[in-house]
Amino acid sequence: MDFAQLGLGEELLKAIEEIGYTTPTPIQEKAIPIVLMARDLIGLAQTGTGKTASFTLPMIEMLSSGRARSRMPRSLVLAPTRELAAQVAENFDKYGKYHKLTKALLVGGESMGDQIKILEKGADVLIATPGRLLDLFDRGQILLSDIKILVIDEADRMLDMGFIPDIEKIITFIPMTRQTLLFSATMQPEIKNLADKFLSNPKSVSVAPPASPAATVDHRMMEVSPKDKKYVLRDLIQRENIKNAFVFCNRKKDVDMLGKWLAEKGFSAAALHGDMVQSKRTETLQAFKDGKISLMVCSDVAARGLDVSGVSHVFNYDVPFNADDYVHRIGRTGRAGQSGKAWTLITEDDDKLVAAIVKLVGGNIVTEKTIKSEKAEVAAKPEKAEKPERAPRREKPARAERHDRDDRSEKASEPKLVTVKRSSKPEPSGRRYPILPDDEGDKFHEDNMPAFLRK
């Protein structure tokens, strides 16, 4: 099947042909006809299968007639991260080049004033993260009463990031007559409850078992000790034939540390995480896409939906806390039918996390022992110098050779015996009182005695 059989217009087919796509992916083949029928849809597919085009292509076709009014967009796409929202916006520009549709991208870290100006002109497509959208809505800068199509992209990631309450709030501002499309890689109970609550008789399509890695990805694990992790990673990067790669860490501070360390070791590496300003994040991601950076050290902000073509490797410096994130991380490689390789460094403390991943993917993962890591930057310790031989202890002179002590000092050192005369009278019983001896030593002054003992 080709795109012409999906019911798309000539302008869209021309744009798709210029991009170089000839055959739709399985999720596109199943989802596009349903969306064009104005049916609600639940799309389940692993990352990297073309989910974004599954809703952008039919949306462009359906919105090609009509015009948006000021501050009243005609469609809304909710994305969990700024990078994913920006990528959806790029897809609309790419596929809708022969249409006169307008779009607005509302994400944090960008000028709110510029975003308001675009909304005032009218936007056919509104692409936003939940936080910035609610902020502008509360300020009265946007109305959602004219939304015809609502798309919730990466719903499981929305759940992980705590956006489900925000989504439920946003949906209450949108007309009930809308068309709702929900896309996710996994169908967790909370997402199913959301679908049951806000979707009307949805059609479900699934092109792969939930949370299963792509068959084109060779994913392996390697046992390491915590103190050797970065050295093993360095040796793996040098050993593998890497074109470009994602390196995932669980903590933002480790992203900064590892990115700086790899750059110091001569690798073309840069860090990317959620605490960076948006302009820096956009610049870094674009440099990676352009090939100016070969190693992208990042947090899970880059694990979902980012489409960077030709990524050859993925390295999990840390085992992800959530087993689903493992599938999303390694899904950055092996996209569009290309082969890829993924390595995960595991320690003894990761046993439970590894067991959850093995259970999720439904099979054993090849695990290798630590490769020999030469810590070149650690200088070899110099051998201990031999201790010089100690000079022989000076022997004490014979007793006869010692200087005789002064007779006076010898006599002074001798203890003196002192005779103390004691009284022949027995000491009184009971309480004792201080009695001072007189000059003779054997008599006592009666004045120092109690009255009843005096004669």
Residue pairs with C-beta under 8 A, 6 or more apart in sequence:
1 23
1 24
1 29
2 22
2 23
2 24
3 12
3 13
3 16
3 21
3 22
3 23
3 24
4 13
6 24
6 28
6 29
6 32
6 33
6 36
6 57
7 32
7 33
7 36
7 61
8 16
8 32
8 57
8 58
8 61
9 61
9 64
11 64
11 98
11 99
12 57
12 60
12 61
12 95
12 96
12 98
12 99
14 98
15 94
15 95
15 96
15 97
15 98
16 57
16 95
19 94
19 95
24 32
24 50
25 49
25 50
25 53
25 207
26 45
26 49
26 207
27 43
27 45
27 49
27 50
27 51
27 54
27 205
27 207
28 50
28 53
28 54
28 57
30 205
30 207
31 41
31 43
31 54
31 55
31 58
31 205
32 54
32 57
32 58
34 41
34 203
34 205
35 41
35 54
35 55
35 58
35 59
35 62
35 179
35 181
36 58
36 61
36 62
38 62
38 179
39 179
39 201
39 202
39 203
40 179
40 180
40 181
40 199
40 200
40 201
40 202
40 203
41 180
41 181
41 182
41 202
41 203
41 204
41 205
42 182
42 183
42 184
42 187
42 195
42 199
42 202
42 203
42 204
42 205
43 51
43 54
43 55
43 181
43 182
43 183
43 184
43 204
43 205
43 206
44 183
44 184
44 185
44 186
44 187
44 204
44 205
44 206
44 207
44 208
44 210
45 51
45 183
45 185
45 206
45 207
45 208
46 185
46 207
46 208
46 211
46 212
46 213
46 214
46 327
46 331
47 185
47 304
47 305
47 327
47 328
47 331
47 332
48 214
48 307
48 331
48 332
48 334
48 335
48 336
49 207
49 208
50 336
51 153
51 183
51 305
52 87
52 88
52 91
52 153
52 305
52 307
53 91
53 95
54 183
55 77
55 151
55 153
55 181
55 183
56 88
56 91
56 92
56 95
57 95
59 75
59 125
59 149
59 151
60 92
60 95
60 96
60 99
60 101
62 148
62 149
63 74
63 75
63 101
63 124
63 125
63 148
63 149
64 99
64 101
66 74
66 124
67 122
67 124
68 74
68 102
68 122
68 123
68 124
68 146
69 122
69 146
70 119
70 120
70 121
70 122
71 119
71 120
71 122
71 141
71 142
71 143
72 122
72 142
72 143
72 145
72 146
73 104
73 119
73 122
73 123
73 124
73 125
73 126
73 142
73 144
73 146
73 147
74 123
74 124
74 125
74 146
74 147
74 148
74 149
75 124
75 125
75 126
75 147
75 148
75 149
75 150
75 151
76 126
76 127
76 128
76 133
76 144
76 147
76 149
76 150
76 151
76 170
76 174
77 85
77 88
77 125
77 126
77 127
77 128
77 151
77 153
78 128
78 129
78 130
78 133
78 150
78 151
78 152
78 153
78 158
78 167
78 170
79 85
79 88
79 127
79 128
79 129
79 153
79 154
79 305
80 129
80 153
80 154
80 157
80 158
80 161
80 163
80 304
81 129
81 157
81 274
81 301
81 304
81 305
82 107
82 108
82 109
82 129
82 278
82 281
83 281
83 285
83 301
83 302
83 305
83 306
84 153
84 154
84 304
84 305
84 306
85 105
85 106
85 107
85 127
85 128
85 129
86 105
86 107
86 282
87 305
87 306
87 307
88 127
88 153
89 103
89 105
89 127
92 101
92 103
92 125
92 127
93 103
101 124
101 125
102 118
102 121
102 122
102 123
102 124
102 125
103 123
103 124
103 125
103 126
103 127
104 115
104 118
104 119
104 123
104 125
104 126
104 127
104 128
105 115
105 127
105 128
106 115
106 126
106 127
106 128
106 129
106 132
106 133
106 136
107 128
107 129
107 132
107 278
108 129
108 131
108 132
108 278
109 277
109 278
109 279
109 281
110 278
112 132
112 135
112 136
115 132
115 136
116 136
116 141
119 136
119 141
119 142
126 133
126 142
130 158
130 163
130 166
130 167
130 170
131 166
133 142
133 170
134 166
134 169
134 170
136 142
137 144
137 170
137 173
144 170
144 173
144 174
145 173
145 174
145 175
146 175
147 174
147 175
147 178
148 178
148 179
149 178
149 179
149 180
149 181
150 171
150 174
150 178
150 179
150 180
150 181
151 180
151 181
151 182
151 183
152 158
152 167
152 180
152 181
152 182
152 183
152 194
153 183
153 305
154 183
154 184
154 185
154 304
154 305
155 182
155 183
155 184
155 191
155 194
156 184
156 185
156 186
156 187
156 188
156 191
156 324
157 304
157 305
157 328
158 164
158 167
159 188
159 190
159 191
160 322
160 324
160 325
164 190
164 194
167 194
168 194
168 197
168 198
171 198
180 198
180 199
180 200
180 202
182 191
182 194
182 195
182 199
182 202
184 191
185 210
185 211
185 324
185 327
185 328
186 210
186 211
186 324
187 210
195 202
209 362
211 323
211 324
211 327
211 360
211 361
212 327
212 361
212 362
213 219
213 327
213 330
213 331
213 361
214 330
214 331
214 334
214 335
214 340
216 334
216 337
216 338
216 339
216 340
217 330
217 331
217 333
217 334
217 339
217 340
217 341
217 342
218 339
218 340
218 341
218 342
219 330
219 341
219 342
219 343
219 344
219 365
220 341
220 342
220 343
220 344
220 365
220 366
220 367
220 368
221 343
221 344
221 345
221 346
221 354
221 365
221 366
221 367
221 368
222 232
222 236
222 343
222 344
222 345
222 346
222 367
222 368
222 369
222 370
222 371
223 346
223 347
223 367
223 368
223 369
223 370
224 232
224 345
224 346
224 347
224 370
225 347
225 370
226 347
226 349
228 370
228 373
229 317
229 345
229 347
230 258
230 261
230 317
231 373
231 375
232 345
232 370
232 371
232 373
233 247
233 258
233 315
233 317
233 345
234 262
234 265
234 373
235 371
235 372
235 373
235 374
236 315
236 343
236 371
237 245
237 262
237 267
237 295
237 315
239 371
240 313
240 341
240 343
241 312
242 294
242 295
242 312
242 313
243 294
243 310
243 311
243 312
243 313
244 288
244 291
244 293
244 294
244 295
244 296
244 308
244 310
244 311
244 312
244 313
245 294
245 295
245 296
245 311
245 312
245 313
245 314
245 315
245 333
246 296
246 298
246 302
246 311
246 313
246 314
246 315
246 329
246 332
246 333
247 258
247 262
247 269
247 295
247 296
247 297
247 298
247 314
247 315
247 317
248 298
248 299
248 300
248 302
248 303
248 314
248 315
248 316
248 317
248 318
248 320
248 329
249 255
249 258
249 297
249 298
249 299
249 317
249 318
250 299
250 300
250 318
250 319
250 320
250 321
251 299
251 318
252 273
252 274
252 275
252 299
254 317
254 318
255 271
255 272
255 273
255 297
255 298
255 299
256 271
256 273
258 271
258 297
258 317
259 269
259 270
259 271
259 297
260 271
262 269
262 295
262 297
263 269
263 270
265 377
267 294
267 295
268 292
268 293
268 294
268 295
269 293
269 294
269 295
269 296
269 297
270 284
270 287
270 288
270 293
270 295
270 296
270 297
271 284
271 297
271 298
272 281
272 284
272 285
272 288
272 296
272 297
272 298
272 299
272 301
272 302
273 298
273 299
273 301
274 299
274 301
276 284
284 293
284 296
285 296
285 302
285 306
287 293
288 296
288 308
289 308
296 302
297 317
300 320
300 325
300 328
300 329
302 332
303 325
303 328
303 329
303 332
304 328
306 332
307 335
308 332
309 335
309 336
310 338
311 332
311 333
311 335
311 340
312 333
312 340
312 341
313 333
313 340
313 341
313 342
313 343
314 329
314 330
314 332
314 333
314 340
314 341
314 342
314 343
315 342
315 343
315 344
315 345
316 326
316 329
316 330
316 342
316 343
316 344
316 345
317 345
318 345
319 326
319 344
319 345
319 346
319 350
319 353
319 354
319 357
320 326
320 329
320 353
320 357
321 353
323 353
323 356
323 357
323 359
323 360
324 360
326 344
326 357
326 360
326 361
327 360
327 361
329 342
330 340
330 342
333 340
333 341
333 342
334 340
344 365
346 354
346 367
354 365
357 365
358 364
358 365
420 441
421 440
421 441
421 442
422 442
423 442
423 443
423 444
428 453
433 449
433 450
434 448
435 444
435 448
435 449
436 444
436 445
436 448
437 443
437 444
438 444
438 445
446 454
446 455
